Amino acid sequence: MKIEQLHKHFLESSGVCTDTRKITPNCLFFALKGDNFDGNKFAQEALDKGALKVVIDDLRYHKNTGDTIITANSLQSLQKLARYHREHLNIPIIGLTGSNGKTTSKELINAVLSKKFKTTATLGNLNNHIGVPLTLLSMNEETELGIVEMGANHLKEIETLSKIALPDFGYITNFGKAHLEGFGGVEGVIKGKSELYKSIADREKLVFVNANDAKQMELTQNMNRYTFGKLETDCPIKLMDATETLLIGYDNLEIKSNLIGIYNFHNIAAAIAMGAYFEVPPLAIKEAIEGYTPNMNRSQLMEKNGHKIILDAYNANPTSMMAALQNFQLQKGESKMMILGDMFELGPTAAEEHQSIADFIADNPFGMAYLIGENFFGIQSNSENITTFKTFEDFKNSGILESTSPSFMLIKGSRGMALERTLELL
């Protein structure tokens, strides 16, 4: 079927669905495949539940009723449909990626720009080869500006996503030690994330660049760019206080953010800079930043049973872990405790990176540290402030938290560690 005809079916539908557990009436169902599933097997179930049509790539499930659309590859058809729809709408798209802070930056940018425009942004972290097309297909004729988060754990992935989304504006949060196993090292991370810059440059569009990042300034020196964040006296965006939540100065205004950690300053600064570029009134920018509250275990400041807690358990890599520790070190508080989980996808550097985190804690003792996971269990340390556990169950069964007096805690680890479970022990 030609993409124009598929798009016509899409416009007649209530939207796209890829999971029969979430079927909505009159939707267009795409039968996708994975390592452990085959959506083609659920094509009839999707129709029985009210799908308008199903897109499949296995002839065994094709029926000559007009309800099934056979394609060579359902995923590629989804991606082609998303690109076609993006070109059909012809609205400005902001594409963003980076090693850390993608989702927080995206949500802040969306909060600011939605004060002036009807925006559609990536939901949660649906930022991969399926999530990006779904984000684009969630946009409609009312959407004035799209914000698309792009994630990657290997080379050429951002290139592929950029060819689908065709961003008019680009922003890379940073280059950090994330997904080192897939990228093959930090240089691979830089090369992979910079595929967004190449896409923007090839189409002579614009990038937003943090002027404090020398590498990004170097990579974009010949591009059309809008810079922000240079820490000079005349900079319009200033970090005024980071004792607890961040206090930002902008356009003679004080913005009291609900975010903690100096590392979040540049996420806020990027949102303010984009607001300024798109001429969002300063008071509206202030309202948007102050109204944003982090969730999904991302840098959440909370209290439970007398404990003050920074819950940052959504994900972790060496760069974000070190930033969280350095920020925690600066926070006021007498009885500090760190509950840290393994960092995943580091490949051959895993042992070295986990040892480096342990060494930092040993060399800068500012509280007790409980390190959980097989990688942390393998570190070498004689520090009295460090205790390691091979599994979360071992940590749980130790009973440490049952006898802990009220303290200030940092909880951080990779998603697979699910360290938000710690809250249940308090």
C-alpha positions as CSV (number, residue, x, y, z in Angstrom):
1,M,0.0,0.0,0.0
2,K,1.3,3.5,-0.9
3,I,2.1,5.7,2.1
4,E,-0.5,8.3,0.9
5,Q,-3.3,5.7,1.3
6,L,-2.0,4.5,4.6
7,H,-2.0,8.1,5.8
8,K,-5.6,8.5,4.7
9,H,-6.5,5.5,6.8
10,F,-4.6,7.1,9.7
11,L,-6.5,10.3,9.4
12,E,-9.7,8.4,9.5
13,S,-8.7,6.5,12.6
14,S,-8.6,7.6,16.3
15,G,-4.9,7.2,16.3
16,V,-2.2,4.6,16.3
17,C,-1.9,1.6,18.7
18,T,0.8,-1.1,19.0
19,D,-0.5,-3.0,22.1
20,T,-3.8,-4.9,22.1
21,R,-4.1,-4.3,25.8
22,K,-4.5,-0.6,25.0
23,I,-6.7,-0.7,22.0
24,T,-9.0,2.3,21.5
25,P,-12.1,2.2,19.2
26,N,-11.4,3.0,15.6
27,C,-7.6,3.0,16.1
28,L,-5.0,1.9,13.5
29,F,-3.1,-1.1,14.9
30,F,0.5,-1.8,13.9
31,A,1.6,-5.4,14.5
32,L,5.2,-5.0,15.6
33,K,7.7,-7.7,16.4
34,G,10.3,-8.1,19.1
35,D,12.6,-10.7,20.5
36,N,9.9,-12.3,22.5
37,F,6.6,-11.2,20.8
38,D,5.0,-11.1,17.4
39,G,2.2,-8.5,17.0
40,N,0.9,-10.3,13.9
41,K,-0.6,-13.0,16.2
42,F,-2.8,-10.4,17.8
43,A,-4.2,-8.8,14.6
44,Q,-7.6,-10.4,14.9
45,E,-7.8,-9.6,18.6
46,A,-7.1,-5.9,17.7
47,L,-10.0,-6.0,15.2
48,D,-12.3,-7.7,17.7
49,K,-11.6,-5.0,20.2
50,G,-12.6,-2.2,17.7
51,A,-9.5,-1.4,15.7
52,L,-10.3,0.3,12.3
53,K,-7.6,-1.6,10.5
54,V,-4.5,-3.6,11.3
55,V,-1.1,-3.3,9.6
56,I,0.7,-6.6,9.5
57,D,3.8,-8.1,7.8
58,D,3.0,-11.8,7.9
59,L,0.8,-13.2,5.2
60,R,-0.5,-16.0,7.4
61,Y,-2.6,-13.4,9.3
62,H,-3.9,-11.6,6.2
63,K,-7.6,-11.7,5.5
64,N,-9.3,-10.5,2.3
65,T,-11.9,-8.5,4.3
66,G,-10.3,-5.1,3.9
67,D,-9.5,-4.9,7.5
68,T,-5.9,-6.0,7.2
69,I,-3.1,-4.1,5.5
70,I,-0.2,-6.2,4.5
71,T,3.3,-4.5,4.4
72,A,6.8,-5.8,4.0
73,N,7.7,-4.5,7.5
74,S,5.2,-3.1,10.0
75,L,7.8,-1.1,11.9
76,Q,9.2,0.5,8.8
77,S,5.7,1.3,7.7
78,L,5.0,3.0,11.1
79,Q,8.2,5.0,10.7
80,K,7.4,6.0,7.1
81,L,3.9,7.0,8.1
82,A,5.3,9.2,11.0
83,R,7.7,11.0,8.6
84,Y,4.9,11.5,6.0
85,H,2.6,12.8,8.7
86,R,5.3,15.1,10.0
87,E,5.8,16.6,6.5
88,H,2.0,16.8,6.1
89,L,1.6,18.9,9.2
90,N,4.7,21.0,8.3
91,I,5.1,22.4,11.8
92,P,8.4,23.3,13.6
93,I,9.9,20.4,15.4
94,I,12.5,20.6,18.2
95,G,14.6,17.5,18.5
96,L,16.6,16.9,21.6
97,T,19.0,14.2,22.8
98,G,22.0,13.9,25.2
99,S,23.5,11.6,27.8
100,N,21.7,13.0,30.8
101,G,18.7,15.3,31.4
102,K,16.8,14.6,28.2
103,T,13.4,14.0,29.7
104,T,13.7,16.8,32.3
105,S,14.8,19.2,29.7
106,K,12.0,18.2,27.3
107,E,9.4,18.6,30.0
108,L,10.7,22.1,31.0
109,I,10.9,23.2,27.4
110,N,7.4,22.0,26.8
111,A,6.2,23.7,30.0
112,V,7.7,27.0,28.8
113,L,6.7,26.9,25.1
114,S,3.1,25.7,25.9
115,K,2.6,29.1,27.5
116,K,2.4,30.5,23.9
117,F,1.9,27.6,21.6
118,K,-0.2,24.5,21.3
119,T,2.6,22.0,21.8
120,T,2.8,18.2,21.5
121,A,5.8,16.6,23.2
122,T,7.1,13.1,23.8
123,L,5.2,11.3,26.6
124,G,7.5,10.0,29.3
125,N,10.6,8.7,27.7
126,L,9.1,7.2,24.5
127,N,12.2,8.2,22.7
128,N,13.3,5.2,20.6
129,H,12.6,3.9,17.1
130,I,9.0,3.2,18.1
131,G,8.4,6.1,20.5
132,V,9.5,8.8,18.1
133,P,7.1,7.8,15.4
134,L,4.3,7.5,18.0
135,T,5.1,11.0,19.2
136,L,4.9,12.4,15.7
137,L,1.6,10.6,15.0
138,S,0.1,12.0,18.2
139,M,0.4,15.5,16.6
140,N,-2.6,16.9,14.7
141,E,-3.7,20.0,12.9
142,E,-4.0,21.9,16.2
143,T,-0.4,21.3,17.1
144,E,1.7,24.4,16.5
145,L,5.1,23.1,17.7
146,G,6.4,19.6,18.4
147,I,9.0,18.6,20.9
148,V,10.6,15.2,20.2
149,E,13.0,13.5,22.6
150,M,15.5,11.1,21.0
151,G,17.3,8.4,22.9
152,A,20.1,6.1,21.7
153,N,22.5,3.5,22.9
154,H,24.5,2.9,19.7
155,L,25.7,4.7,16.6
156,K,23.4,5.6,13.7
157,E,20.3,5.6,16.0
158,I,20.0,9.4,16.3
159,E,20.6,9.6,12.5
160,T,17.7,7.2,11.9
161,L,15.4,9.1,14.3
162,S,16.3,12.4,12.8
163,K,15.4,11.2,9.3
164,I,12.0,10.4,10.7
165,A,11.4,13.5,12.8
166,L,13.2,16.0,10.5
167,P,13.8,18.5,13.3
168,D,14.0,22.2,12.5
169,F,15.7,22.9,15.9
170,G,18.1,20.7,17.8
171,Y,19.5,20.6,21.3
172,I,22.0,18.2,22.9
173,T,21.9,18.3,26.7
174,N,25.5,17.0,27.2
175,F,27.9,14.2,26.3
176,G,28.4,11.9,29.2
177,K,29.4,8.3,30.2
178,A,26.1,6.7,29.2
179,H,25.5,3.5,27.2
180,L,29.3,3.1,26.8
181,E,28.8,-0.6,25.9
182,G,26.8,0.3,22.8
183,F,28.7,3.4,21.8
184,G,32.1,1.9,22.4
185,G,33.3,4.7,24.7
186,V,32.9,8.4,25.2
187,E,34.1,9.3,21.7
188,G,31.4,7.1,20.4
189,V,28.8,8.9,22.6
190,I,29.9,12.2,21.1
191,K,29.8,10.9,17.6
192,G,26.4,9.3,18.1
193,K,24.7,12.2,19.8
194,S,26.2,14.6,17.3
195,E,24.2,12.8,14.5
196,L,21.5,15.3,15.5
197,Y,23.8,18.2,14.6
198,K,24.6,16.7,11.2
199,S,20.9,16.3,10.5
200,I,20.3,20.0,11.4
201,A,23.3,21.2,9.5
202,D,22.5,19.3,6.4
203,R,19.1,21.0,6.3
204,E,20.5,24.4,7.3
205,K,18.3,24.6,10.5
206,L,19.2,25.9,14.0
207,V,20.7,24.4,17.1
208,F,20.5,25.6,20.7
209,V,23.9,25.3,22.4
210,N,25.0,25.5,26.0
211,A,28.0,28.0,25.7
212,N,29.6,26.4,28.8
213,D,30.2,23.2,26.9
214,A,33.4,23.7,25.0
215,K,33.0,20.5,22.9
216,Q,29.5,21.5,21.7
217,M,30.7,25.0,20.9
218,E,33.5,23.5,18.8
219,L,31.1,21.1,17.0
220,T,28.6,23.8,16.1
221,Q,31.0,26.6,15.3
222,N,30.0,26.6,11.6
223,M,26.3,26.1,12.2
224,N,23.3,28.4,12.6
225,R,23.1,28.4,16.4
226,Y,21.5,30.2,19.4
227,T,23.8,30.0,22.5
228,F,22.9,30.4,26.2
229,G,24.4,29.8,29.6
230,K,27.8,31.5,29.4
231,L,28.7,32.1,33.0
232,E,29.6,35.8,32.6
233,T,28.4,38.8,34.6
234,D,26.2,40.0,31.7
235,C,24.5,36.6,31.2
236,P,20.7,37.0,31.4
237,I,20.2,33.6,33.0
238,K,21.9,33.3,36.4
239,L,22.1,30.6,39.1
240,M,21.4,32.5,42.3
241,D,21.2,29.7,44.8
242,A,21.5,25.9,44.8
243,T,21.4,25.3,48.6
244,E,18.2,23.2,48.1
245,T,15.9,23.8,45.2
246,L,17.4,26.0,42.5
247,L,16.8,29.8,42.4
248,I,17.3,31.3,39.0
249,G,17.6,34.9,38.0
250,Y,16.2,36.0,34.6
251,D,15.1,39.4,33.2
252,N,15.0,40.9,36.7
253,L,12.9,38.1,37.9
254,E,13.5,35.4,40.5
255,I,12.5,32.0,39.4
256,K,12.0,29.5,42.3
257,S,12.3,26.0,40.7
258,N,11.2,22.8,42.3
259,L,14.3,21.1,40.9
260,I,17.3,20.3,43.0
261,G,21.0,19.9,41.9
262,I,23.3,22.3,40.1
263,Y,23.3,19.8,37.2
264,N,19.6,20.9,36.6
265,F,20.6,24.5,36.1
266,H,21.5,24.0,32.4
267,N,18.2,22.1,31.9
268,I,16.3,25.1,33.2
269,A,18.6,27.5,31.3
270,A,17.9,25.7,28.0
271,A,14.1,26.0,28.6
272,I,14.4,29.7,29.4
273,A,16.6,30.3,26.3
274,M,14.1,28.6,24.0
275,G,11.3,30.6,25.6
276,A,13.3,33.7,24.8
277,Y,14.0,32.7,21.2
278,F,10.3,31.9,20.6
279,E,9.3,35.2,22.4
280,V,7.5,33.7,25.3
281,P,6.9,36.6,27.8
282,P,9.4,36.5,30.8
283,L,6.6,36.3,33.4
284,A,5.1,33.3,31.5
285,I,8.5,31.6,31.5
286,K,8.8,32.2,35.3
287,E,5.3,30.7,35.8
288,A,6.2,27.6,33.7
289,I,9.4,26.9,35.4
290,E,8.0,27.4,38.9
291,G,5.0,25.2,38.0
292,Y,7.1,22.2,36.9
293,T,7.4,19.5,39.5
294,P,9.7,16.5,38.8
295,N,8.2,13.0,38.9
296,M,9.0,9.5,37.8
297,N,11.8,9.2,40.4
298,R,13.8,12.0,38.8
299,S,15.5,14.3,41.3
300,Q,12.4,14.3,43.5
301,L,12.8,16.0,46.9
302,M,10.5,14.3,49.5
303,E,10.1,13.4,53.1
304,K,9.1,10.1,54.7
305,N,8.9,9.3,58.4
306,G,11.3,12.0,59.3
307,H,13.8,11.3,56.5
308,K,14.6,13.9,53.9
309,I,15.1,12.2,50.6
310,I,16.5,13.0,47.1
311,L,15.0,10.2,45.0
312,D,16.8,10.0,41.7
313,A,16.3,6.4,40.9
314,Y,15.0,6.6,37.4
315,N,18.4,6.0,35.8
316,A,22.2,6.4,36.4
317,N,25.5,6.5,34.6
318,P,28.9,7.6,35.7
319,T,28.4,11.2,34.7
320,S,25.0,11.6,36.3
321,M,26.0,9.6,39.4
322,M,29.0,11.8,40.0
323,A,27.0,15.0,39.5
324,A,24.4,13.7,42.0
325,L,27.1,13.0,44.6
326,Q,28.8,16.3,44.2
327,N,25.5,18.1,44.6
328,F,24.6,16.0,47.6
329,Q,28.0,16.8,49.1
330,L,27.1,20.5,49.0
331,Q,23.7,20.1,50.5
332,K,23.2,21.1,54.1
333,G,22.5,18.3,56.5
334,E,24.2,16.6,59.4
335,S,23.3,12.9,59.0
336,K,23.7,12.0,55.4
337,M,23.2,8.6,53.7
338,M,23.7,7.4,50.2
339,I,22.0,4.4,48.8
340,L,23.4,3.8,45.3
341,G,22.7,1.0,42.8
342,D,24.7,-0.4,39.9
343,M,25.1,1.5,36.7
344,F,24.3,-0.6,33.6
345,E,25.4,-0.7,30.0
346,L,29.0,0.2,30.7
347,G,30.6,-2.7,29.0
348,P,34.3,-3.3,29.8
349,T,34.6,-0.1,31.8
350,A,32.0,-1.2,34.4
351,A,34.5,-2.2,37.1
352,E,36.6,0.9,36.6
353,E,33.6,3.3,36.7
354,H,32.1,1.7,39.8
355,Q,35.5,1.8,41.5
356,S,35.8,5.5,40.6
357,I,32.5,6.3,42.3
358,A,33.5,4.3,45.4
359,D,36.9,6.1,45.5
360,F,35.2,9.5,45.4
361,I,33.0,8.6,48.3
362,A,36.0,7.2,50.3
363,D,38.1,10.3,49.5
364,N,35.3,12.7,50.4
365,P,33.5,11.2,53.4
366,F,30.3,13.1,53.9
367,G,28.0,10.3,55.0
368,M,27.4,6.6,55.0
369,A,27.2,4.9,51.6
370,Y,25.4,1.7,50.9
371,L,26.4,0.4,47.5
372,I,24.1,-2.2,45.9
373,G,24.6,-4.6,43.0
374,E,27.1,-7.0,41.5
375,N,29.3,-4.3,40.1
376,F,29.5,-2.3,43.4
377,F,30.0,-5.5,45.3
378,G,33.2,-6.0,43.4
379,I,34.8,-2.7,44.4
380,Q,37.9,-2.5,46.6
381,S,37.7,-0.2,49.6
382,N,38.7,0.0,53.2
383,S,36.5,3.0,53.9
384,E,34.4,2.7,57.1
385,N,31.8,4.8,55.3
386,I,31.1,2.2,52.6
387,T,29.2,-1.0,52.8
388,T,28.5,-3.1,49.8
389,F,25.6,-5.6,49.1
390,K,25.4,-8.0,46.1
391,T,21.6,-7.7,45.8
392,F,18.8,-5.4,46.9
393,E,17.4,-8.3,48.9
394,D,20.7,-8.5,50.8
395,F,20.4,-4.8,51.6
396,K,16.8,-5.2,52.6
397,N,17.5,-8.2,54.9
398,S,20.4,-6.3,56.6
399,G,17.8,-4.3,58.5
400,I,20.0,-1.2,58.3
401,L,17.1,1.2,57.5
402,E,14.9,-0.2,60.3
403,S,17.3,1.2,62.9
404,T,18.3,4.4,61.1
405,S,17.5,7.7,62.8
406,P,16.1,10.5,60.7
407,S,18.6,11.3,58.0
408,F,19.2,13.0,54.6
409,M,19.3,10.4,51.9
410,L,20.3,10.3,48.3
411,I,18.9,7.3,46.4
412,K,20.2,6.7,42.9
413,G,20.8,3.8,40.5
414,S,20.0,2.5,37.1
415,R,16.4,1.7,36.2
416,G,16.9,-2.0,36.5
417,M,17.9,-1.6,40.1
418,A,14.5,-0.1,41.0
419,L,15.9,1.6,44.1
420,E,12.6,3.4,44.7
421,R,11.9,0.2,46.6
422,T,14.0,1.7,49.4
423,L,11.1,3.9,50.3
424,E,9.1,0.8,51.4
425,L,11.8,0.1,54.0
426,L,11.5,3.4,55.8
